[in-house]
């Protein structure tokens, strides 16, 4: 990767996690502070959008198959988590979709750990 591209990639990779934590914190707040629920839901959904977009982008632009697998695993978790959140907020029947994304993540987890062990062995 070109240096500036690599820096942008790392910035997005690092920004991804705080956005996710903020999304989850406002989700928690919406579930427990009824008086502010609509605002907290809106903030949580607002943070979910860039978090998911960054996740998809990182999957697409990852140069190594290990990085792609890592971001795919995180992407599955994030999609499942966000669907679960919308189910909590709006009562939408998306629980099975959420379970599907969690299951997909669980299915590729052994492959991820296998590749991680290979990478560590080669260091």
C-alpha positions in Angstrom: 0.0 0.0 0.0 1.1 3.5 -0.7 2.0 5.3 2.5 -0.9 7.8 2.6 -3.3 5.0 1.6 -1.9 2.8 4.4 -2.4 5.7 6.9 -6.0 6.2 5.8 -6.6 2.5 6.1 -5.2 2.5 9.7 -7.2 5.6 10.6 -10.4 3.9 9.5 -9.5 0.7 11.2 -8.9 2.6 14.5 -12.0 4.9 14.1 -14.2 1.9 13.5 -14.1 0.6 17.1 -14.9 3.9 19.0 -17.8 4.4 16.6 -19.1 1.0 17.5 -18.7 1.6 21.3 -20.5 4.9 21.0 -23.3 3.2 19.0 -23.6 0.5 21.7 -23.5 3.1 24.6 -26.4 5.0 23.2 -28.2 1.7 22.5 -27.8 0.9 26.2 -29.0 4.4 27.1 -32.1 4.1 24.9 -33.0 0.8 26.7 -32.6 2.2 30.2 -33.5 5.9 30.0 -37.1 6.0 28.8 -37.4 9.8 29.0 -34.6 10.2 26.4 -35.3 7.1 24.3 -36.1 8.6 20.9 -33.0 10.9 20.9 -30.7 8.1 22.2 -32.1 5.7 19.5 -31.4 8.3 16.8 -27.9 8.8 17.9 -27.2 5.1 18.1 -28.6 4.5 14.6 -26.6 7.5 13.3 -23.4 6.0 14.6 -24.3 2.5 13.3 -24.3 3.8 9.7 -20.7 4.9 9.4 -19.6 2.0 11.5 -21.2 -0.5 9.1 -19.9 1.4 6.0 -16.4 1.5 7.4 -16.6 -2.2 8.1 -17.7 -3.0 4.5 -15.1 -0.7 3.1 -12.3 -2.4 5.1 -13.4 -5.8 3.9 -13.2 -4.7 0.3 -9.9 -2.8 0.4 -8.0 -5.2 2.7 -4.9 -6.3 0.8 -4.2 -9.6 2.7 -6.6 -12.5 3.0 -6.0 -12.5 6.8 -7.0 -8.9 7.1 -10.0 -9.5 4.9 -11.0 -12.4 7.1 -10.5 -10.3 10.2 -12.7 -7.6 8.9 -15.3 -10.0 7.6 -15.5 -11.5 11.1 -16.0 -8.1 12.6 -18.5 -7.2 9.9 -20.6 -10.2 10.7 -20.6 -9.3 14.4 -21.4 -5.7 13.7 -24.3 -6.6 11.4 -25.7 -9.0 13.9 -25.3 -6.5 16.7 -27.0 -3.7 14.7 -29.9 -5.9 13.7 -30.4 -6.9 17.3 -30.4 -3.2 18.2 -33.0 -2.3 15.6 -35.1 -5.3 16.9 -34.9 -3.8 20.4 -35.8 -0.3 19.2 -38.6 -1.0 16.7 -39.7 -4.5 17.5 -38.9 -5.6 14.0 -38.7 -9.3 13.4 -35.1 -9.4 12.4 -33.9 -11.6 15.2 -33.3 -14.5 12.8 -31.2 -12.3 10.5 -29.2 -11.4 13.5 -28.7 -15.0 14.5 -27.7 -15.7 10.8 -24.9 -13.1 11.0 -23.8 -14.3 14.4 -23.7 -17.9 13.1 -21.7 -16.9 10.0 -19.2 -15.2 12.3 -19.0 -18.3 14.4 -18.5 -20.5 11.4 -15.5 -18.5 10.2 -13.9 -18.1 13.6 -12.0 -21.4 13.5 -10.6 -20.4 10.1 -9.6 -17.0 11.6 -7.8 -18.6 14.5 -6.1 -21.1 12.1 -4.8 -18.3 10.0 -3.8 -16.3 13.1 -1.7 -19.3 14.3 -0.1 -19.6 10.9 0.8 -15.9 10.9 2.2 -16.1 14.4 4.3 -19.2 13.5 5.8 -17.3 10.5 7.0 -14.4 12.7 
